[in-house]
Amino acid sequence: MARPHIRRISRTPMLSSRRKFTSALLVVDMQYDFVHGSLAVNDATSIIDKINYLLGLPFTIKIATKDWHPPDHVSFAMRHEKTPFSKITVYPPGDDRDDRAREQVLWPMHCVASTPGSDFVEGLHYKALNAVVHKGTHRDIETYSGFRDPWHITVTELPSLLEAQEVTNIFVVGLAGDYCVKCTALDAVEFGYETWVVREAVRDVFDTETHWEEMKKKGIHMVNITEVEEMLKD
């Protein structure tokens, strides 16, 4: 991969005075169904090589997330006998209070656990990963974030994996920018990590830009691959 002109970034402002810079790469949902299958994201194939390049860099830990749904997952349009991409209101199991309501986009069936659609996309260097975190495993709870569901009922093993390595900085790539990448990055900030999204290694479901501004307002940094490479050299 050719190395473009470097715009150097100082790491100093983001470091805790008590903890050294320790990095994690989070590869979000690079699965067959999101690249070629039932919920394929436009231009998703173009980021495979970029992510592979990042997987070759010396991050302290490299973790991937996978959607790992039961076949009757709450996010599937067929469960509700509705058309894909329509919307409903959902609640946490057993709690239908108004303040717990959330809008749910209904998707085509995708990434059903242990099916070919849930596999990593062909060509991804997944053997470079240190761990894989499954999410969306509860039939009645949607989980876009790699950390937890939106009601904070379930938490994945991701926080403990990061804590065990004393990670300070998280770099997020994958699919899709307006859903699972965004939610994972927002939760990373909530969990206290300096958070970076490698924008050239992310693709979106819908052609909007609002999610990028939302992330920036929460203190998430946008960075390119060359800048990441330089940060890891220091």
N, C-alpha and C positions, 0 to 999 in steps of 0.2 A: 504494500500500500504506500503510495507516494506521500511524503511528509510536506504539507503546505507551510507557508510562512507562519511562524510562531508568535502569537500574542501572549506574552508571559503573564501568568496570574500569581500574585503573592498569596501564600497560604496563611500568612500571619493572622489576619483578622478572625479566621474561623476556628483557630485552635484554642482549646481550653488550656489555661495555665497549668493544669494538673495532668493533662493527658496528651501524649504525643499523637501525631497524625497517624491514624490507622484506617485503612480503606476497605470498603466492601463494594463489590459490583453486584447489583441486582438485575437479573435478566427476567423480565416479566412476560410470561405466557407466550413464549415462542413455540407454539404448538401447531400441529397440522391444520386443525380446523380454523385457526386464525390467519393462516397464510394461504392455504389452498382449498380449505374445506367449506363447511356450511356457514361460517361467519368470517369469511376471508376479508382481511383489511386491505384496502387499496395500496399497492406498491410495497406490500410487506416483504416481498422477496428481496428488495433492494437493501434491506438493513441486515441481512444474514451475515454478509462478509464484514460489515462494520462491527457487528457484535463479536464475531470470531476474532477480529483484530484486538478488541478490548479484552476478550478472554485470554489472550496471550500476554497481557500486561501483568505486572507484579502486584495485583491487589492482595491484601491480606487474606480475604475470603471471597469466593465467588459463589453466589447462590441464585438459583432459578426458582420462580414460582410457576405453578401449573394450576389452571382450573381443573377440578377433579369432581365433576358433578354426578349425582345420581340421575337416572334416566327420567325422573319426574321432578326435576328441580324447579323451584318456584320461578326462576327467570325464563323458563321455556314457554313460548307461546302456546304450544300444543297442550300443555297441562291445563291451561285456562280456556282452551278452545277459542283462541283469538289469533289474529294475524300477527306475524312477526313485525316488530318495531312499533307496535301499538303500546300503550302504557296503561298500567293499573296502579292502584295504591296498595302497598303491602305494609304489614306490621310485624313486629317480632312475635315469635310463637307465643300464643296465650295472652297477648297484650295488645288490645285494639284501641288504646287511648289515642286521641287526636294528636297529641304532641309526639307520638311515636311513629306516626304515619310517614311513609317515604314513597316517592314516585319510583316505579319500577318499569324500565323498558323491557319489553318481552322479546326475547331473542329466538332465532332458530335453535333447535337442539344442537349443542356443541360440547366438545371436550367431556363426553361421558367417560367416567373413570374406566380405565383399562381397555378402552377401545382405540383403534388406530387414530381417531381424531384427537385424542388426548396426548399422543406421542409428540416428542420434540420434532420440529420440522426437519426434514432431511437436509443435511448440509451444515446444521448447527454443530459446533464443536462441544457438545454437551459433556464429553468426558473430562473437560477442563474444570467442570463444576465441582465444588466441595460439598454441596447439599442441594436438595430439591424440596421445596415447601409446597404442599397441596392446600388449596383453598376452595371455598364453595362446596364443601363436602356435605353440608347439612341440607336436606331437601327443602326446608322452609326458610333458609337464610341465604340471601345473596351476599357474596363477599368479593368486592373488587380489589380491595387492598391486600397486599401480601402479609400485613400484620394482623388484621382483625376485621370483623364485620362492622357495619356502620352503627350498630347498637351496642357494640363492645360486649357482646355476650360470649363470643368465641374468640380466642386468640391462637394464632398459629405458633409454630416453634421458631419463627423468624426472630422475634426479640431475644430469645435465649441464645440462638446461634450467634447473633451479633454481639451480645453482651459477653459471651464466652471469649471472644476475640478482642474485646475492649475496643470495638470499632468507634471511630469518631465521625467519619465522613462516608456517606453513602452515595453511590453513583447509580442512577437508574436508567435502564434502556428497555426497549421491547414494545409490546402491544397491549392495549392501545393507549395513545397519549391522552385521550379525552375520557378514559374510564380507568382501567387498572393501573396504568402508569401514574396517572394523576393521583388517584386515591392512595397508592403506595407511597408516593413522594410526600403527600400531605401528612400521612401518618408517620413517616420517618421524622418529619419536623416535630410532630407532637410527641414522639418518643425521645426527642432531644438530640437528634443527629443533624449535623450540617449536611444539607441535601443538595445534590446536583443532578440535573437531568441532561443527558447527552442527546441533545435535540436531533442531531443528524442520524441517530440510531433509534428513533421512535417514529411510528406512524399512527395516524388517527382513524377512527371509524367515520366521523363526520367532518365536513369541511368548515369548521369554525375555529376561531382563535381564542375564544373566551377562557378556555381551560389553561392556556399558557399564561394569561394575565392573572388568573386566580392563583396559580402556583407562585408566580413572582411576588404577588402581594403577601403571600405567606412566608416569604424569605427563601424560596427555593431558587437556586442559581441555574442558569442555562449555560452550558459549556460545550465545547467541541472536542473531538477526539484528540487532536494535537495538544490542546491545553491539559486534558486529562493525563496524557503521556508525560508531559513536562512536570506536572504535579507529583506524579509517582516516582520521578527520578530524584527529587530533592531529598 
